[in-house]
C-alpha cells in the first residue's frame, strides 16, 4: 500500500516538472484612504453663505427664470458678464450661461439671501474671482469697468452679454443646471457626487453640495 501511494505521488509531481511548485509571498497593499468629500479650503468655486434655514424650510420651486440682461440694472448686467467670463472662460458660451443660471437659482433660494446678481457675487467668501479686488467688483456698472476689474477685454465682455441672452443657450442651461445652486471647477472633479451634472472637460460641474443649499424642483 505504501509503495502504491509513493508511486501515485511520483506521477503527480512529475506532471509539475517533477518538483513541488513553490508558493510566493505576495505583498498586499492596504487600501488607501479615499477622500469622500472635498477639503474645506477656498478654491476657484463659490461656497454658500447660508442663513439659519434648514432643508425643511426651503420651499419647492422651479429653477429660476434667467431674465434678459437688458432688464437688469447696469451693476447686475455687467457683473453677470464679468463673473460668467471668469468662472466659465471667454470661449465657453454654454458654460457662461450655466454659471448665470446657478446664480439666479441662488437668488431664488432663501438660504442664500441674495438680493441680485451683484449682491450674490459679492457676498463675502463666495466667488473666487472677486477675492483679490472686492471693492472693484462691487463698483462694476459698465462694460469698461467690468473689463478693468476682470482683466477681460471689453469686446469679450460684450460678447458674453450677448451669450447670456441667447435663447438656445438659456434653454440648455435650464435643462442642464436645473435647480442646482453650486458649482465647482476642473480641479475639483474628483469630488463629484451622484446627482452632480457635468458637460465634460473644460466645464464646471453643478450640484447642491451642502445640506441647506439649493432647492428642489417641482
C-alpha positions, 0 to 999 in steps of 0.5 A, spaced: 500 500 500 505 504 501 509 503 495 502 504 491 501 511 494 509 513 493 508 511 486 501 515 485 505 521 488 511 520 483 506 521 477 503 527 480 509 531 481 512 529 475 506 532 471 509 539 475 516 538 472 517 533 477 518 538 483 513 541 488 511 548 485 513 553 490 508 558 493 510 566 493 509 571 498 505 576 495 505 583 498 498 586 499 497 593 499 492 596 504 487 600 501 488 607 501 484 612 504 479 615 499 477 622 500 469 622 500 468 629 500 472 635 498 477 639 503 474 645 506 479 650 503 477 656 498 478 654 491 476 657 484 468 655 486 463 659 490 461 656 497 454 658 500 453 663 505 447 660 508 442 663 513 439 659 519 434 655 514 434 648 514 432 643 508 425 643 511 424 650 510 426 651 503 420 651 499 419 647 492 420 651 486 422 651 479 429 653 477 429 660 476 427 664 470 434 667 467 431 674 465 434 678 459 440 682 461 437 688 458 432 688 464 437 688 469 440 694 472 447 696 469 451 693 476 447 686 475 448 686 467 455 687 467 457 683 473 453 677 470 458 678 464 464 679 468 463 673 473 460 668 467 467 670 463 471 668 469 468 662 472 466 659 465 472 662 460 471 667 454 470 661 449 465 657 453 458 660 451 454 654 454 458 654 460 457 662 461 450 661 461 450 655 466 454 659 471 448 665 470 443 660 471 446 657 478 446 664 480 439 666 479 437 659 482 441 662 488 437 668 488 431 664 488 433 660 494 432 663 501 438 660 504 442 664 500 439 671 501 441 674 495 438 680 493 441 680 485 446 678 481 451 683 484 449 682 491 450 674 490 457 675 487 459 679 492 457 676 498 463 675 502 467 668 501 463 666 495 466 667 488 473 666 487 474 671 482 472 677 486 477 675 492 483 679 490 479 686 488 472 686 492 471 693 492 472 693 484 467 688 483 462 691 487 463 698 483 462 694 476 456 698 472 459 698 465 462 694 460 469 698 461 469 697 468 467 690 468 473 689 463 478 693 468 476 689 474 476 682 470 482 683 466 477 681 460 477 685 454 471 689 453 469 686 446 469 679 450 465 682 455 460 684 450 460 678 447 458 674 453 452 679 454 450 677 448 451 669 450 447 670 456 441 672 452 441 667 447 435 663 447 438 656 445 443 657 450 438 659 456 434 653 454 440 648 455 442 651 461 435 650 464 435 643 462 442 642 464 443 646 471 436 645 473 435 647 480 442 646 482 445 652 486 453 650 486 458 649 482 465 647 482 471 647 477 476 642 473 480 641 479 475 639 483 472 633 479 474 628 483 469 630 488 463 629 484 457 626 487 451 622 484 446 627 482 452 632 480 451 634 472 457 635 468 458 637 460 465 634 460 472 637 460 473 644 460 466 645 464 464 646 471 460 641 474 453 643 478 450 640 484 447 642 491 453 640 495 451 642 502 445 640 506 441 647 506 443 649 499 439 649 493 432 647 492 428 642 489 424 642 483 417 641 482 
